[in-house]
Amino acid sequence: MAIALPFFSLQLGSADQGTDPAGTPTRVAFDMLSKGFGPGFTGPLELVTVVQQNPDPALEKVVDAVAKQPGVVQNSPPTTVYIPTRQATVTWP
């Protein structure tokens, strides 16, 4: 069980310009964006899924549920990207 102990303090995420040293141009810009646009602007939540129809009623429910969560300031409508189901065939000489 001692092997699993570090798991309980595991923090997942991506480093961004907020981790740069104070005073560097990227950190200054990051801090200005955070201050000017408010909390969460520099760390948006993006949800990605595969849907069978457009619009998908289940997807609309998820968007509405996320928008109602505390701390969510803004949400955007879903963007659908059409991907053909036919597989491309590559012929190599």
C-alpha positions as CSV (number, residue, x, y, z in Angstrom):
1,M,0.0,0.0,0.0
2,A,2.9,2.4,0.6
3,I,3.5,2.5,-3.2
4,A,0.1,4.2,-3.8
5,L,0.7,6.9,-1.1
6,P,2.1,9.5,-3.6
7,F,-1.1,9.1,-5.7
8,F,-3.1,11.0,-3.0
9,S,-1.0,14.1,-3.4
10,L,-0.8,13.9,-7.3
11,Q,-1.6,17.2,-9.0
12,L,-2.3,17.0,-12.7
13,G,-2.3,19.9,-15.1
14,S,-0.3,21.7,-17.7
15,A,2.3,24.3,-17.0
16,D,1.5,27.7,-18.4
17,Q,3.0,31.2,-18.4
18,G,1.7,31.6,-14.8
19,T,4.6,29.4,-13.7
20,D,7.2,31.6,-15.4
21,P,9.4,33.7,-13.1
22,A,7.9,37.0,-12.0
23,G,9.0,39.9,-14.2
24,T,9.5,37.9,-17.4
25,P,7.5,39.2,-20.4
26,T,5.4,36.0,-20.6
27,R,4.5,36.2,-16.9
28,V,3.7,39.9,-17.0
29,A,1.4,39.3,-20.0
30,F,-0.2,36.3,-18.2
31,D,-0.8,38.3,-15.1
32,M,-2.3,41.2,-17.1
33,L,-4.7,38.9,-18.9
34,S,-5.7,37.3,-15.6
35,K,-6.3,40.6,-14.0
36,G,-8.1,42.2,-17.0
37,F,-10.4,39.4,-17.9
38,G,-10.9,37.7,-14.5
39,P,-10.4,34.3,-13.0
40,G,-10.5,31.3,-15.4
41,F,-9.7,33.3,-18.5
42,T,-6.2,31.8,-18.8
43,G,-7.4,28.3,-18.0
44,P,-10.6,27.5,-20.0
45,L,-12.3,24.1,-19.7
46,E,-12.8,22.4,-23.0
47,L,-15.1,19.4,-23.5
48,V,-14.7,17.1,-26.5
49,T,-17.0,14.3,-27.6
50,V,-18.2,12.3,-30.6
51,V,-21.9,12.7,-31.4
52,Q,-24.1,10.8,-33.7
53,Q,-26.4,13.6,-34.7
54,N,-26.3,17.4,-34.9
55,P,-27.6,18.9,-32.7
56,D,-27.4,16.3,-30.1
57,P,-29.9,16.7,-27.2
58,A,-27.5,15.0,-24.7
59,L,-24.7,17.5,-25.6
60,E,-27.1,20.4,-25.0
61,K,-27.8,19.1,-21.6
62,V,-24.1,18.9,-20.7
63,V,-23.5,22.4,-22.0
64,D,-26.4,23.7,-19.8
65,A,-25.2,21.7,-16.7
66,V,-21.7,23.1,-17.0
67,A,-22.9,26.6,-17.5
68,K,-24.8,26.4,-14.2
69,Q,-21.8,25.4,-12.2
70,P,-20.5,27.8,-9.6
71,G,-17.6,29.8,-10.9
72,V,-18.4,29.4,-14.6
73,V,-18.5,33.0,-15.9
74,Q,-19.0,32.3,-19.6
75,N,-19.8,29.4,-21.9
76,S,-19.8,29.1,-25.7
77,P,-22.2,27.1,-27.8
78,P,-20.9,23.8,-29.1
79,T,-18.9,23.7,-32.3
80,T,-19.5,20.7,-34.5
81,V,-16.7,19.5,-36.8
82,Y,-18.0,17.1,-39.5
83,I,-15.6,14.1,-40.1
84,P,-16.6,11.8,-43.0
85,T,-16.9,8.2,-42.0
86,R,-15.4,6.8,-45.2
87,Q,-11.9,5.7,-44.7
88,A,-9.2,7.0,-47.1
89,T,-7.1,4.5,-49.0
90,V,-3.4,5.1,-49.5
91,T,-1.7,3.2,-52.3
92,W,2.1,3.0,-52.0
93,P,4.1,2.4,-55.2
